[in-house]
């Protein structure tokens, strides 16, 4: 049966050395293998929805700064605006429930604070399904459209404390810096 310590050990191995963005693909394989079992091993204190917005809880921060692991809980209808990962790679894997992930390409010249996007893919991801996001191909939304909470685990190539969110305005999107906080 998997446990958090086993997950961290496997992530340490996947991010060892100077692997750059190839770490992202190795981490994706680790998450898919461990989470596909459907076993419960993340403590109940991480799995509680938050009112008004998805919950974002720190599970582990690598002491060498190579990665961080966050558990996110999405209640029905909770989601994100289009956002990036501030130049950081990320793997996202479903632990419980299902989420809808929509990926976008920038349809403009990638400059300035006004953006245009073209939808590329729309998927429903279930338990053990993971995605790898490597800039500049990291624009996406996540939403729980099911009637029960969904839980995802996100592994970032560092400590992600902010991102760019894109707010819809007059047929375009305005880029804003969004500070990210942890949920108690």
N, C-alpha and C positions, 0 to 999 in steps of 0.2 A: 504494500500500500504506500503511495507517495506521501511525503510530508514536506513541510516548508523547508526543513534543513536539506532534504534531498534536492528540492528545486534550486536552492541557493548554491549547493555544491555543483550541480549541473550548469548553472548560469556562470559560476566562476570559471569552469572549464571552457565554456563556450566563448567567454570574453578574455581568455588568457592571451598574453602576448600583444603584439601590435597588429590587430586584425582589422582595424578600420571598420568600414561598413559591412565587411563579410561577417562580422560578429552578429549583425542583424539576422542573417539567414541561419546561422547556427542557433541563435536564441529562439527563432521561430520553430525550428525542429525540436528543441527541448520542450517548449511549451505545448506543442501539438502532441508529443509523445506522452508527457506527464498528464495533461488535462483530458486526453481522449479516454482515459480510464473511467472518468466520471466519479472518481473517489472524492469524498469530502476530506479536506485536510487544511483548509484555511479557517482560522478561528471565527466563531460567530460574531465577535466584536467588529470584524471587518465587513460583514455581510448585511448590515442594516441600512435600508434606504434613508436618505435625508430629505426633508421637506423642501420643495422649491427648486432644487437642483440636484444633479447627480452627486453622489458621495465620492470623494477622492481621498484614499487612505494609504499611507506609506506602510508597505510590508517589509521592505529591506532597502538599505542604501549601502552599496559596496564601499568598503573602507578605502579602497584605492581610487574611487571616483569613476570607475569604468561604467557603472550602470546603477539604476534605481528601479525598484519594483513597486508599483502601485496597484491597489485593488480599487476598482470603481464599481459602484452600485447604481444601477439605472432603474428607477421606478417607472411605471407605465407613463409613456409620453415624455419622459425626460430625454434630453439630447443636447447636442452641441450645435453651434453655428459652424459654417465652413471655417476651418482653421488649419494652421500648419503646426510644425513642431520646432519652430525657432532654429532650424538648421540641424536638428538632432535626429538620429535614426530612432525608430521605435518598433516594437512588436506588440500587437494586441491580440489576446486570445480569450475566447469565451470559456468561463468557468461554470456558469449556470445560466439557463435561459437562452434567449436569442437576441441578437441586435441586428439592426439594419445599418450597413455601412455604405455610404455613397462617396465615391472618389471623383475628384474633379481635376481638370487641367486648366491652367491659366489660359485664357483666350485673348490675352492682351500682351503688351510688351514687357510685362513683369517689372514695371517701375512705377513709382508713385504710390499714393495711398488709396487710389481708386482702382478696382480690379473688375475684370470680367472673367467668368468661369464657364466651362463647358462640362456637363456631366459625362463621365466616362463609364463607370460601372456602378451597379446597385446590387448588393448581395444581402441575403439573410444568413448570418453566421450563427451556428449552434455550438454546443459543447465540443471543445477540442479543436475548433477551427480558428486559425490564426492568420493574421495579415502582417506583412512587413512594409514599413513606410520609410523610404530613404529619400531625403531631399535631393532634388527639387520635386519629386513625385510624392508629396505627402499631404496635399490638400484634400480634406475629407470632412464628413459629418458622421456622427454616431447617434443612433436613437433606438430606444426601446419602444416598439409598437405593439408588444404583446401585453396581455392583462396581468402578468406577474413580473416581479423584479428580475432583472438580468444582472449578472456579475461578470466583469471582465478583468483581466490582469494585464497590465501594461508594463513593459520593460523598456526603459529609455536609455540611450547611450550617454548617460550622465544624470544630472539632477535638473529636471525640467521645471523651472519656476515661473516661466512665462511662455506665451505663444502669441502669434498674430491671429486674431479672430476677424472675420469678414462679415460686416453687418449690411444687410440688404437696404439699399436706398435708391429710389428712382431708376430701377432697372440695372443698377451696378452694385458693387459691394465696396464699402469703405473699410479699409484696413485699420485696425486698432490694436494696440499692444494690450494684452490681457495678462494681468498678474494671476498666477495660479496659487491657490491655497489648499491646505489639507483640511479634511473634514474631521471633526472630533469624533 
